[in-house]
Amino acid sequence: MVKPWVDRLEEMTTIQSWIDDSNVNLLGIVGLGGMGKSALAAYFYNNFSTHQKFWADVSLNPDFAAFAESIIKGLSGTVNATGDVNILIADLFKILHQNPCLLVVDNVETLLDESGEWQNENYASFFQRWKQQGHTSILLLTTRDKPNLYRGDNYWYSLGRFTVDEGKTLLKALQIEGSDQDLGNLVTKIDGHALTLRLVAAYLREYCDSQLSQITELGLDEFELIYNEASGLHRNKTDAQLSWILEQHLDRLSEKQRQFLVNLSVYRQPFDVTAATRMYINANLVEGETEEPIKPIEVKKELQNLFNRSLLSRSNKKGYDCPLLLKPYLQKKYPDLTNCHQIAINYYSSIVPPPPWTNLDEIQGYLEIFYHYYQLAEYDEALDYLHYIDEFMNLQGYYDLRVKYYSDLVTVYEEIDDKNNWKYPASLGSLGNAYDSLGQYQEAIEYHQQSLAITIDIGNRNGEAYSYIGLGNVYQSLRQYQEEIEYYQQSLNIFIEIGDRNGEANTWFNLGNTFKKLNRKSEAKECYQNSRQLSQAMGLDRDVQECNNQLIKLQRGWLEKSFYFILAVIKFPFALVVFVLLVIWRWIKSVISKQ
């Protein structure tokens, strides 16, 4: 029976089923350093009571003879020929065959070279023989890098991060206090990394009275806290930090492999081989060389290599992903990623579908283009792409998403204080529109007023008109129609003044809708007719048809009311006769009943 252990129930259940399977004699746990591989293996080791067991830690890369002798002695065997490797291997397999046991070999990556092969031929011989011959004992390996010998084998568990809920549970168990949202945000930033959660919790207990809120109050840099400040015992190192763990992984890569990984880290979403190929070409292109065709299988092998080294994860949706924990570290260590972001923009530009769209997945590529332009500090281009999909996001109800992205833009425009750039107030207005759709009307009004003030200050009459429209729309949502009309009329005056016929036509139409709601039909009719006239002059057939539809509805409403009035007049005499007859009948009936 598997007992719950640090919320790793799924992992424990799977690995336990492999241990219980008589056909399985070798299994492995692979994952990023600090994910809890050794701790998980220790759980099975401590609960393995049926047979003998032995734990071999090879983190210091011991001589194979010392490794073999320690196992033989640990399993109550006799070392017959000290130092003779061939005899040691034979004796080791003999005792493992005669006395079925669990043999855990921890930190196997230290026995491997950069390519994933065994550094020592004696270790290679031992593990190859185990793989070829099979055994009655069980060999459990933990490693950061999956050995080439076992690539493609089953019964290897890729140990991932804690979920947000699991991470919050762990932080609470470690006595860290904070709101559920704040705890969840911290788990997300740490990417559910088991060791770092514990190290950060220890730091908070020591310096922040276990209060998560003190990170901000004490002015701590979150990146420095997570990657460098929080430290503790790991792998015989008493002051292990997350940055140290990640550097150990990166040091095992070649220069081109490292550059490929850095390039891939700019992708915010999971990526396939095609997207990875763009970054692979860039990582392998030497200055002065021309691009040569690269076979997809070459890129696939490199991706799988990084995956086997726990530096990429597999995504159910689309190929691979760079761990969230690794991305900020790589991007801070290698900050010059301009070319990579441009490559990502070119890639997404080549695959995004044109409208019409039906769901968020179909516009995700546009959001990624926005993100990469944002990372390049090309905020105007980022705003253009966001505006391109804004109407769809609004119609589909992605209000929170609109608020998030427009808020990001407003923040950076405020930081660079580029008030002469008309796109700054445009982003404020768009954020106001997003809050209006979300039903947060006070915030919407505030942002539209900020936009209005800036457009007036820089003399942007067109932007000023659209700020009035934004305010009018908010007051329409609030059903304060007189204020709505006043703002629309101010925008209309500006559009007429600057000769913006499209803006004028749209504003006439908006006024028509408002007057229609107020049952001021003659004014509504005049507005729709003005809008139709302008739309006809601009050749906007669709807008002309919409104006005609509204005029027909106005006319239809008058005709329907006239019809019902006439019908009532016609039917009134008949109804009166029926009513009189009914009264007479009831009177006669009452007289008869009295007699």
Phi, psi and omega in degrees: 000124180279127179265146179302139180216111176044042176061025178256039188297318181297314180298316182296320181296316181295311183294322178299322179295327177290318179298323182284347181278118183293344180273354182253121177237002176214128177215160183219156174239120183238144180177169178300146178305136178087003180282344179107024180297312181295320180296321179292317178297322180296326178300313181290324178298314182290335181257011178264098188244353185288318183237185174289166180206155177209141180248122179242111177267116182252024183299335179263012178051063183291158174300142186299322180300317179295322178299310183293317181298320181296323180291314181301313180294321181295335178259020175067029177264180181241133177274113185272330183218090182297126176092342178274104189298316183299317179292322179299316180296318179297316179295322181296315181290329180295314182289327178290331179281321183285328183236086181309131184211176172254119178249114178260124174247110188262140177067049184295337183301337180289345178271356186256153172270185184297336182268358179091009177264160180291133179288327185248131185293334180288318173298319179301316181296318180297309184289325177295318180296320178299316182295321185282320188269335187075175184193160176275342175273169180245128178253119179247118181252142169240138185198153173277328179243132178282124181300145178303327181303330186251008180292131184094348179284151173277181176064036170239122182259123176273106186280118183258196184277164170291146170290168180301316181295319179295319179297319178296319179299318180294315179299319179294321177295332178271013171072026176272131184252136179174168178292158178303320181295315181293320177297318179296321178297320179294317179300320180295316180295327178276352180060034176063023182286118191302307184296317182295324175302318181289319181294316179295320178299318179296321178296316180295323178293324185283317190245346186236018179054032179066010183264117180297328183296338183287348174303314178285317184298325181270002177071029180285141174278119185299320180298312180297321179299311186289317189266334188231322186284311181290122183215163181180190185284130174198126177054049178068008176252122186280340181238044181294134178240161179300320179300322178296318179298314182294322179296326177299321177292313184293327181295340182272001180261152171286168181299318181290323177296318180296317180295321177299316179296317179300316179299316181295334184295344180283340178290123180278330182255160174306148185230153178259186183296324180297313178295320180294327181300322178303316182284330180292319177300315181295323181289333185254358182275118178272144182305129180097344179278159173256152180293133176248149180303136180243130180286139180305327182295330178294317179291319180301320179295319180293321177297315180294326177298313178294325177295316179295340177267008178068019181260353170227154174245160176267136179254137178296330185280311194205076170074249190238166175210148176273129182306137181301329179294329185275328187303304182297328180293314180296318184288336175278325180286325180236079190286341183275084183244022183304313182296323181293319178296323178292323176298318179297319178299315180297321180296308182295326178298332182279347185239349183292136179280146175285164175294158007279153177246159182238341182207174185295325181302326184287341177252004183300324179299322178294322177294326177290323176298316175305311183300315183289324173296322179297316179295332178276001183064024175261074191288328179297316178295321178300317180296322179301316181290325178291320177296327183297326182253006187297314183298319179297314180298323179292314181295328181273356176085020178274059186291316181298322179295319178296316179300317182299307185292318179292326176298319178301317180292316180301319181300313182286325176297322177294322181294319180275349174052047181264070186288340178283350177275117185297342181283343174296304177295332177297321179292325175297316178296320179295322177294322175299317177299320181296317178293327176298313179297328181282349180086012178260081193287326180295317177298321179299314180298317182299316181289323176294323178292323175297317178298316180299315182298318181290318181296323177294319183295322182266000177075028179269091186294322179296314178296324178299317180298318181288334174294320176297320179298316179301317178295319177299320179296320179296316180291334172295317178298326180278356182062030174259081195288330180294318177295322178300313181298320182296318179291320178297320181293324176295319178292322180298317180300321180291316180300319178295319181297317184268359177075029178271092185291327179293314177298321179297315181299316180295323181289321174303317181296316179299318178297321177301317179298319181293314179298326178297317178298326181275004180064026176263077194290324181294321178290321178298316180300316180298319181295314180297322180293320177296318179296319180296318181299316179292319180295322177297319180295330180268358180072028180266082187299322181296317180292323177300315181296322179295321177296317178300319180300317181292323178294321178297318179297321177298314181295319181296321179298320179291318181295318181297317179295321178296318181300312182294328177293314180297318180299320180295320180296318181294318186281343186301313180300318180297318180296322180295318179298314180300320181295316180296315179299320180295320178296316180297316181299316179295325180293314179300318182296323180289323179295316182296319182293332180286329180283000000 
